[in-house]
Amino acid sequence: MPFADVNGQHIYFEDSGGRGPAVIFSHGFLMDHEMFEPQVDALRDEFRCITWDERGFGQTPATEPFSYWDSADDCLALLGHLGIERAVLAGMSQGGFLSLRAALRAPERVKGLVLMDTQSGTEAHEARPLYQAMHDRWVSEGPDDELAGAVASMILGDHDPAPWIAKWKAAPKEDMTLPFNCLMERDDVTDRLGEIRAPAIIFHGEADVAISMEQAEALGAGLANCQSLVRVPGAGHAANLSHPEVVNGPLRDFLRTYA
């Protein structure tokens, strides 16, 4: 299995290989590298697609508290491990959080940003009690059908939740805490968006209940070089997974221009 021991972490990754320009895909909270299968399948003949499991998910463990700045360093270190000096960074939700921070940390290494159902701010105060209650129930009782179904509906919308619910139930329930704390305690980088000069494209599900379209619009307005905001009708929080037929075409066009 392909693992990279970088930045003090043992990171699982997959690399499509080839000589095409590199794109590294960073997944959302509770997801893993497999959420980008529709994009890798569509793009691998033309681009070198790297997917990876972030700390606390899939086959990459989290052993101590961390921030999305640490995850950004993981991403950059993985690229270095693979001999990739510059790449397009594509991130969904928390993958977008870390991709923005990587672009701030090392702008010279970022050819472009693909930001999917993400934002630049902190978690809304009114949502925190609900998320905390869900976390507490998850780590005390595990993701039963009711809880897992509610979470899957929030993330996946109408997309088949069964494979992801099976993964959640198989994972140690206590593994949720460190990634959850990272999610809840993240800093706000909104005031720094103008520092990011890399071209960007935003994809956002019109039915996303976790991050609003208004937040996506604010993200696009704050970035110095946002090329487009692609609204995905009917899509929830994981638009790339549930509606790849809408996402993949504009994504390919963006990569052909900027990667």
N, C-alpha and C positions, 0 to 999 in steps of 0.2 A: 504494500500500500504506500502511496506517496505522502510522506510527512516531511515537513521542514522544521528543523530545530533552529528557530530564529527568535530574536528579541526575548529570549528566556521562555519561549512557548514551544509546544509540540503541536504544530498546525497541520491538519489534514487539508489536502488540496487536490484538485484535478486539473490537468493541463491538456488541452486539445492538441497542442503542438503546432507544427507548421511554421512557415516563414511570414505569415501575415502579421499585420500590426496587432499589438497586444491589447486586450481588454480584460480587466479583472472585475468580476462580479461579486459584490458583497451583499449577503442576504439580510432579511429582516429578523426581528425578535421572534423566537420560537421556531424559526425556519432553519434550513441548512443549505449547503451548496446545490442540492437537487432542485431547489425552486427555480433555478435558471435553465433547466433542461430545454424548455421551448426556445430560449434564445441561443443556447449553444448549438442545438440541432440546426437552427436556421443560419447560423453565422460561421460555423467552424470551417467551412470550405474556403472562407475568405479571410477570416481573422483568427488569431491565436487567442482562444478563450480560456481564462483561468477562473475557476470557482474554488471557494474554500469555506471551511467551517470556522466561524468566529468563536471566540472564547465562550465556553459553556454550552455549545451546541454541536450537534453531530458528533464527530470524533475528535474534536479539539476540547480538552478540558480547561476549566477555569479553576485555579487553585488559590487565588488571592484576590482582594478587591482590585478593580481596574476601572478605567474611564475610556471614553471613546477616543481620546487622544492616544491612549495605549493601543487601542484597536487600530487606529490609523497607522501607528508605528509598526504593528503587526503586518498590515497590508503592504506598506512600503518595504519592510524587511523581506516579505515573501517574494515580492518582485525582484529584489536584489538577489535572493537565493536562486531565482530562475534566470538570472542574467539579463533582466529587463530594466533598462535605464529609465524609459518613459512609457507611459501607457494611458489609455482612457480608463477612468475609474467609473464603474457603474454600480450604484447602490440603491437598494430598496429599503425604505424606512430606516432602521438603525444602520443598515449598510450605507444609506445616504448620510447619516450623521457622521460616520467615520470617514466617508469619502470627502466631505466638506473639510473636515479637520486635516486630512492628508493633503488636500490642496492648499491649506493654509500653512501647514508644516513644511512642505517641500514642493512649492509651485513649479519648480523647474522639472519635476518628474511627472507632471500631470498634463497630458495632451488635451484632455477634455473630460467633462463630467456628464454622466447620465444619471439623473436623479428621479427615482420612482417612488411616488407616494411617501414623501419625506418632507422635512421642514428644518428650520435652523434654530428654533427656540426650545424652551423647556416644556415639560408636560404641564398642561393646564391644571390649575389648582383644583378646579371643580371635578376633574377626572381622577385625581389621586386617590381619594378614599375608595372608589370602586376598584381601581387597579390593585391597591393594597389588599383589599378584601379578597380579591381573586388570587393574589399571590399567597396569602396566608392559608386559604383553603387548599390551594394546590400543594403546598409543602406539608400540610398537616394530614390531608386525606388523599392526595393524589388527584389527577385529572379524571374524575368520573365522567360518565356520559353527558351529564347536564353541563358541567363546567367546560369540558372539552368542546362540546357542541357550541356553547356560547362564544368561546374564544375563536373557534374555527369560523363561525359566522362573521365575526368581526374582521378577521384577517382575510378569509378566502371568499366571502360572499357566497355565490351559488356554485363555486368550484367544488368538486368532490373532496370532502374533508377526510375520508377514511384513511388514506395512507399517512396523513400527518397526525391524526389522532392516535393511530397505532404507534407512531414514533414517540409521541408525548407519553403515552402510557408505559412504554418500554424503558424510558429514561428514568434514572433515579430522581425522585421528586425534589430532593434537596438541592439538586443542581440548578434549580430555578433562581435561587436567592442572589448569587453574585451578579449574574446578568441583569436581574431585575433592579438591583440597587444601582447598577451602572445606568440603566435606562431612566430611572427616576431622579437620579442626582446629576444628570448631565448639565453642562453649562450652556449658556445662550451665546451663539456665535453670530446672531443677526447683525450686530453692529460691525462685524468684520467681513460681511459678504462682499463688499465693494473691493476688498483686497484681492479677491479671487478673479484673475484675469482670464482663466481658461474658458474656452467656449463650453456652453452647457445646453442640455436639453432636459426638459422636465416632462415626465409622464404622471398623470394623476387620475385615479378612478373617480368618476362623478358621484359614485355611491359610497365613497370612502367615509366611514364613520369614525375612524381613529384619527385621521388628519384631514382637515377640511380643505376644500378647494381654495378658500380664501388664504389659507396658509401657503398653499402651493403658489398662488399668485404673488404673495408677498415675497416668497423665496425668489421667484423669477425677477421681480422688480428690484430686489436687493443685489443680485448678482451683476457683475459688470458686463458680462458678455453672454447673456442668455439668448439663445437663438430661437427657442420655441417652447411653448407649453402645450403638450398634446393631452387633450381631455379624452378620457376613455369612457364612453357611455356605458352605464350598467355595471361598471367594474367597482369592486370594493377596494380593500387596502393592498391587495397583491395583484394589481392590474396586469403585470407582465405574465403572471401565471394563469390567471383566469381568462385573459383576452389577448393572447399572443398575436392573433391575427390583426389586431389594431396596433400593437406596440412594435412588432418586428420590422415592418416596412420603414417607418420614420427612424427607428433605431439604426437600421442598416444605412440609410441615407446619411445620417449624422456621422456614423463611423467612416463611411467612404470619404467624407469631406474632411474630417478632423483627425482621424486616427493615423 
